[in-house]
Amino acid sequence: MSAASKRSFGIVLLTSSIVLSAVGQLCMKAGMQGLRESPVALEATWSALRMLQEPLLFAAGGLLAYAISMLAWLAVLVRYPLSYAYPFLSLSYVLVYLGATHWSRLMETATPLRTAGTLLILLGVILVSRTEWPRGSKGVPGPGRT
């Protein structure tokens, strides 16, 4: 495998881990929110079980996405130094914030302070991505590195 294809595969794995982690968190929240809003009596009727079906599917889907993101993360750890790759996981916070404030199922409030904090996370990731790898580091070179 060429250096370019290794780099591309590493980026795909890292991106998959970040996106699936965010999707997992959003779906788990949607599922748990749906469970909170479902009126369930002690005597579980068929209609009560049907009302729980959608929230449970969201929660299970979220857990599955999160589990797959962890597998992708393990593959990332083989390819990148932890001090380089780990800060990129904070991009999942940005995606969760955007999803939570824009997905009609959640519609959480976006505030100026939260938005500013999210922008600071983005700035931090940009700074980390621009750093050079120390000599002797193992892993796949990042963009612009040979």
LUMNUGU-909103 format. One record per atom (N, C-alpha, C): x, y, z. Coordinates in steps of 0.1 Angstrom, whole numbers, padded with zeros to 4 digits, always signed. Example, Ala and Ser with C-alpha at 12.3 -4.5 7.8 and 13.67 -1.06 7.14 Angstrom:
+0132-0057+0078 +0123-0045+0078 +0132-0033+0078 +0128-0022+0071 +0137-0011+0071 +0129+0000+0079 
//
This chain:
+0009-0012+0000 +0000+0000+0000 +0009+0012+0000 +0006+0022-0009 +0014+0034-0010 +0012+0043+0002 +0021+0053+0004 +0020+0062+0015 +0007+0070+0014 +0003+0074+0001 -0009+0082-0001 -0021+0074+0003 -0022+0061-0001 -0033+0053+0002 -0034+0050+0017 -0023+0048+0023 -0023+0046+0038 -0028+0059+0045 -0024+0070+0040 -0028+0083+0046 -0043+0085+0044 -0048+0082+0032 -0062+0083+0029 -0071+0073+0037 -0066+0061+0039 -0073+0051+0047 -0073+0056+0062 -0062+0061+0067 -0061+0066+0080 -0071+0078+0082 -0073+0086+0073 -0082+0098+0074 -0096+0092+0073 -0099+0082+0065 -0113+0076+0065 -0116+0070+0078 -0107+0063+0084 -0109+0057+0097 -0111+0067+0108 -0103+0078+0108 -0104+0088+0118 -0118+0095+0116 -0121+0099+0104 -0134+0105+0101 -0146+0097+0105 -0145+0084+0102 -0156+0074+0106 -0158+0074+0121 -0147+0073+0128 -0147+0072+0142 -0154+0085+0148 -0150+0096+0143 -0156+0109+0148 -0171+0110+0145 -0175+0107+0132 -0189+0109+0128 -0197+0098+0135 -0193+0086+0135 -0201+0076+0142 -0203+0078+0157 -0192+0083+0163 -0193+0087+0177 -0204+0097+0179 -0204+0108+0171 -0214+0118+0172 -0228+0113+0169 -0229+0105+0159 -0242+0100+0155 -0247+0091+0167 -0238+0083+0172 -0242+0074+0183 -0247+0082+0195 -0240+0093+0199 -0244+0101+0210 -0258+0108+0207 -0260+0113+0195 -0273+0119+0192 -0284+0109+0192 -0282+0098+0187 -0293+0087+0187 -0296+0082+0201 -0285+0080+0209 -0288+0076+0222 -0296+0087+0230 -0293+0099+0228 -0300+0110+0234 -0315+0110+0229 -0317+0109+0216 -0330+0109+0211 -0338+0097+0217 -0332+0086+0218 -0339+0074+0223 -0342+0076+0238 -0333+0081+0246 -0335+0083+0260 -0346+0094+0262 -0345+0104+0254 -0355+0115+0255 -0369+0109+0252 -0370+0100+0242 -0382+0094+0238 -0388+0085+0249 -0379+0078+0256 -0383+0070+0268 -0388+0079+0279 -0382+0090+0281 -0386+0099+0292 -0400+0104+0289 -0403+0107+0277 -0416+0113+0273 -0427+0102+0272 -0423+0089+0272 -0434+0079+0270 -0440+0076+0283 -0453+0077+0284 -0461+0073+0296 -0462+0058+0297 -0454+0052+0306 -0455+0037+0307 -0460+0033+0320 -0471+0026+0321 -0477+0021+0333 -0470+0008+0337 -0472+0004+0349 -0466-0009+0353 -0471-0020+0345 -0484-0020+0342 -0489-0030+0333 -0486-0027+0319 -0477-0033+0313 -0472-0030+0299 -0482-0035+0289 -0489-0026+0284 -0499-0029+0273 -0492-0029+0260 -0499-0035+0250 -0493-0036+0236 -0490-0021+0231 -0500-0012+0234 -0498+0001+0229 -0486+0008+0236 -0484+0005+0248 -0472+0011+0255 -0459+0005+0250 -0459-0008+0246 -0447-0014+0240 -0444-0008+0227 -0455-0005+0219 -0453+0001+0206 -0448+0015+0207 -0452+0022+0218 -0447+0036+0220 -0432+0036+0223 -0428+0025+0230 -0414+0024+0233 -0405+0020+0222 -0411+0014+0212 -0403+0008+0201 -0394+0018+0194 -0399+0030+0190 -0390+0039+0184 -0379+0045+0192 -0382+0049+0205 -0370+0053+0213 -0360+0042+0215 -0364+0030+0217 -0355+0019+0219 -0347+0016+0207 -0353+0018+0195 -0345+0016+0182 -0335+0027+0181 -0338+0040+0185 -0328+0050+0184 -0317+0047+0194 -0320+0043+0206 -0310+0040+0216 -0301+0029+0211 -0307+0018+0206 -0299+0007+0201 -0291+0010+0189 -0296+0018+0180 -0289+0023+0168 -0277+0032+0173 -0279+0040+0183 -0269+0048+0188 -0257+0040+0194 -0261+0030+0202 -0251+0021+0208 -0243+0014+0197 -0250+0009+0186 -0243+0003+0175 -0233+0012+0168 -0238+0024+0165 -0229+0034+0159 -0217+0037+0168 -0219+0038+0181 -0208+0041+0190 -0198+0029+0190 -0204+0017+0190 -0195+0005+0190 -0186+0005+0178 -0192+0007+0166 -0185+0007+0154 -0174+0019+0154 -0178+0030+0160 -0168+0041+0160 -0156+0037+0169 -0158+0029+0179 -0147+0024+0188 -0138+0015+0180 -0144+0006+0171 -0136-0002+0163 -0127+0006+0153 -0133+0016+0147 -0126+0025+0138 -0114+0032+0146 -0118+0036+0159 -0108+0043+0167 -0096+0034+0170 -0098+0021+0172 -0087+0011+0175 -0078+0011+0163 -0084+0011+0151 -0076+0011+0138 -0068+0024+0137 -0074+0035+0141 -0067+0048+0141 -0055+0047+0150 -0056+0041+0162 -0045+0040+0171 -0033+0033+0166 -0035+0024+0157 -0024+0016+0151 -0017+0026+0141 -0023+0035+0135 -0018+0043+0124 -0012+0057+0128 -0017+0063+0139 -0013+0076+0143 -0008+0077+0157 +0001+0086+0160 +0004+0089+0174 -0008+0094+0182 -0010+0089+0194 -0021+0093+0202 -0022+0108+0204 -0011+0114+0206 -0010+0129+0209 -0015+0137+0196 -0014+0130+0185 -0019+0137+0172 -0034+0134+0170 -0038+0121+0171 -0051+0116+0168 -0062+0120+0178 -0058+0119+0191 -0068+0121+0201 -0076+0135+0201 -0068+0146+0199 -0076+0159+0198 -0086+0159+0187 -0085+0151+0176 -0095+0151+0166 -0108+0146+0171 -0108+0138+0181 -0120+0133+0186 -0129+0144+0191 -0123+0155+0195 -0132+0166+0200 -0141+0172+0189 -0138+0168+0176 -0147+0172+0165 -0160+0166+0167 -0161+0154+0174 -0174+0148+0177 -0182+0157+0186 -0176+0165+0195 -0183+0174+0203 -0190+0185+0195 -0182+0190+0185 -0188+0200+0175 -0200+0194+0168 -0198+0182+0163 -0209+0176+0155 -0221+0173+0164 -0219+0169+0177 -0230+0167+0186 -0237+0180+0189 -0229+0191+0191 -0235+0204+0194 -0244+0208+0182 -0239+0207+0170 -0246+0211+0158 -0259+0202+0157 -0257+0189+0159 -0269+0180+0158 -0279+0183+0168 -0275+0185+0180 -0284+0187+0191 -0292+0200+0190 -0286+0210+0184 -0292+0223+0182 -0300+0224+0169 -0298+0215+0160 -0305+0217+0147 -0314+0205+0143 -0313+0194+0150 -0321+0182+0147 -0335+0185+0154 -0345+0184+0146 -0359+0187+0151 -0363+0178+0163 -0357+0166+0163 -0361+0157+0174 -0355+0162+0188 -0344+0169+0188 -0338+0173+0200 -0340+0188+0203 -0337+0196+0193 -0338+0211+0193 -0334+0217+0207 -0321+0214+0210 -0316+0221+0222 -0312+0235+0219 -0311+0243+0229 -0308+0257+0227 -0293+0260+0224 -0291+0267+0213 -0277+0272+0210 -0275+0285+0217 -0265+0286+0225 -0262+0299+0232 -0249+0305+0227 -0247+0318+0229 -0235+0324+0224 -0222+0318+0231 -0223+0315+0244 -0211+0309+0251 -0208+0295+0246 -0219+0287+0244 -0216+0273+0239 -0211+0274+0224 -0216+0283+0217 -0211+0284+0203 -0197+0289+0203 -0193+0298+0211 -0179+0303+0212 -0170+0291+0217 -0175+0284+0226 -0167+0272+0231 -0165+0262+0220 -0175+0260+0212 -0174+0251+0200 -0164+0256+0190 -0164+0269+0188 -0155+0275+0178 -0140+0274+0184 -0139+0275+0197 -0125+0273+0203 -0121+0258+0201 -0130+0249+0202 -0126+0235+0199 -0121+0233+0185 -0128+0240+0176 -0124+0239+0162 -0110+0245+0160 -0108+0256+0166 -0095+0263+0166 -0084+0254+0171 -0086+0247+0182 -0077+0238+0188 -0074+0226+0179 -0084+0221+0172 -0081+0210+0163 -0073+0215+0151 -0076+0227+0146 -0068+0232+0135 -0053+0234+0139 -0051+0239+0152 -0037+0240+0156 -0030+0227+0158 -0037+0217+0163 -0031+0203+0164 -0028+0197+0151 -0037+0199+0141 -0035+0194+0128 -0023+0200+0121 -0019+0212+0125 -0008+0219+0118 +0006+0215+0124 +0006+0208+0135 +0018+0205+0142 +0026+0195+0134 +0039+0196+0135 +0048+0186+0129 +0049+0174+0139 +0051+0162+0133 +0053+0150+0141 +0067+0150+0146 +0070+0146+0158 +0083+0145+0163 +0091+0134+0156 +0104+0136+0154 +0112+0126+0148 +0111+0113+0155 +0110+0102+0148 +0109+0089+0154 +0095+0085+0157 +0085+0094+0154 +0071+0090+0156 +0067+0079+0147 +0059+0070+0152 +0054+0059+0143 +0040+0063+0139 +0036+0058+0127 +0023+0060+0122 +0023+0065+0108 +0011+0067+0103 +0010+0072+0089 +0011+0087+0089 +0020+0093+0081 +0021+0107+0080 +0008+0114+0077 +0005+0125+0083 -0007+0133+0081 -0006+0141+0068 -0016+0149+0065 -0016+0157+0053 -0004+0166+0052 +0003+0167+0041 +0014+0175+0040 +0027+0170+0046 +0027+0158+0051 +0039+0153+0057 +0043+0141+0049 +0056+0138+0049 +0061+0127+0042 +0069+0117+0051 
//
